[in-house]
Every structure is written in structure tokens, then in C-alpha cells.
Amino acid sequence: MTMPRSIILGCGSYLPERIVTNDELAQRVDTTDEWIVERTGIRQRHIAEEGQLTSDLALAAAERAIEHAGIDVDDIDLVILATTTPDQTFPSTATKVQAALGMSNGAAFDIQAVCSGFLYGISTADAFIRSGQARTVLLIGAETFSRILDWEDRGTCVLFGDGAGAVVLQASANGADKDNDASAGHNQERGVLSTHLHSDGKLNNLLYVDGGPSSTQTVGHVRMVGREVFRHAVTNLAAVVDEALDANSLEREDITWIVPHQANKRILDSTARKLGVSPDRVVTTVDRHANTSAASIPLALDAAVKDGRIKRGDLLLLEAMGGGLTWGSALVRW
Ligand code: UT7
């Protein structure tokens, strides 16, 4: 049986103009540039202007991805937007982007998996394409995380930033043979090879917002037991990388680039060390972008594609962990 494979045709990203340095934050809370750099690797973050919404960031990233992919807006039949900071509780931010793009066909919806949102999105997009329910999917990760931070809490406010990244996925012209095994060349073809999602809701007290429409009728602020989240991140991310490689009969040495969620440079380094992968093969943007939740993977991907590091045929391992806890990976042949 043949089914289409999802090819990533293009990518794009957008960061708000305003840059906030660690020194600026040190004027607001009891912290220092040294502490933030040493414990997280973060040097600065971009923060959206007042009135600049998640949908504005998402639209800018989407337009760049559509241009890079060389498609027409009318080709898109599904918009998926991963975010924890929607413009409104409803309608979905995806439908706002759909309208702003001038689309009048297809479907649009949001996905909520916090920092794993882009991976949940790529898995969903891939499932729609493989099942024939969609041919061209615009997938966006976009956040204005600055809006849900407690700017008095030094344990969280220094960690996050705003931004958006997007990709266009399209069904390949020649389908992948589902009955073929990896040794028959399946893992050498271009496109999404596999995705792997996990969650453990018993751990949702480690990273959450203390509000919501149904509970407090407020948006709430980010709360995190940082050290515990860190511990789970290193263990779960290494495991999910191996799971993805095993599913495709590939080895750690086959990975050209790890494109991880950017939460903390120490998590990126520890995961790379645990996997025996050189830190040079990890795309790192956390120093400049900080943690942009669902936007961080497509922002990192776009940076490495546009500066020429990621080339056609490279094997990319995307991985993330976030609130829920949720975590996952995707293997993509670029
Ligand atoms: O994207 C979703 C996933 N999120 C993550 O993966 C985040 C995972 N966690 C982390 O990245 C780290 O745990 C943090 C960066 C959040 C914290 O680093 P840590 O090395 O785990 O520090 P800690 O929480 O154990 O705190 C150590 C000390 C504490 O002081 P005491 O109790 O030892 O006196 C904190 O109060 O550092 C203090 N501290 C700060 N000091 C200066 C916490 N935040 C700050 C700060 N500036 N901004």
C-alpha cells in the first residue's frame, strides 16, 4: 500500500524587533547577567510590542514560509497553529491567520502542547497528509509568552521570549511504500520519516499557569519547579531520540543536526552528552531567542536553513519537552 510522504517545502520565522538583555531584567528583578548566562545560556530575548499579538507574529512567519516554499496561499488546505498564548480564548488563532492570509477554503485549528506544540503539530500535519485528508499544510508555532510571565518571579521571567516560526508541508508526488522496511531505503527518502509523542499528566504540577477560563477566569502566570523539569527533560529527550532512531533503523551517527526545543543550553548540552552527539551538531538559538515555547523549534530550523547549515539530504532530529508534561520527537530527511 502506498501513502504520501510529508515533505517540508519551506520555512520562515519572525522575531519582534525589541530585544531585552539580561542587564535590563536585572534592573527589574534580583538577578544578574552572569547567573542567567551560566545557568541557562540565555543572553537576550525578543519581546512583542504592546498590541502586537501572537497572530501578528504567526502571520509574518507564515508569509515568509509560504514564499520560501514557493507555493500559493490557495494551495493550502489546512492551517495548524501551535500556541499557549492565543490572541483570545476563542476563536482559534489559526483561524485569524487563515483570514489574514486571505484564505477562504480549507480548515484551521490550534494545538496546545506548550513547548512540545510544534512536534504535536508536525505529527498531526503528517497524519493528515498520509491519510489523504490534506495535501498542503501550513504549520506555525507562535508565542507571546511575555504576556503570561510573572515579571516579579526571577525563576521564570528571565527564561522566556516571544517569536514565531512556520513550515509548509506537502504530500510528496511519489508515495512512500508503507510495507517497505527501513533497510529498503525508506529512511533515505526526503520528508517526515516518523514522529513520536508522549505525555504524562501526573506531572502537570511541575509546569503550568495558575489560571484559566474555567478555573479563575483569568489567564494566569507561568509557574515552574525548574529543577524537576530539568531532570525529566534530560531523561525523556534522550529516550525519545533513541525511540525515533530505532523506529527507522538509524544510528545516532546518522543524525546530521539535532534541532531541539530551546529551553536551556545546559539541557541541550546534557542531552547531546547523553546521546554521545557532538554539541556542534545541535542547532542552538537559546542564547539569542531564549525559550519561545512552541515557536522555538521552527525558529531554530529556519535559522539553520537560511544560514546554509542544513542542506538537502540532511537527517534532522527534532525534539522537545514542555508543560503537561509533554514530549516528543520527529525525524525528518531535509
Ligand atoms: O520549556 C519547557 C521546559 N522548561 C525547562 O526545560 C526549564 C528547565 N529548568 C531549568 O532550565 C533550570 O532548572 C532553571 C534555569 C529554571 C533554574 O536553574 P537551576 O540551576 O535548576 O536553579 P535552581 O532552580 O535550583 O535555583 C538555584 C538558585 C536558587 O537559590 P537558592 O535557593 O539556592 O538560594 C534560586 O532562588 O538560583 C536562584 N535563582 C536565581 N538567582 C539569580 C533562580 N532564578 C534566579 C535568577 N537569578 N534569575
Residues whose N, C-alpha, C, O or C-beta is under 5 A from the ligand:
A	BS01	UT7	D30 T31 T32 W35 R39 T40 C115 R154 G155 V158 G226 R227 V229 F230 A233 A263 N264 N291 M321 G322
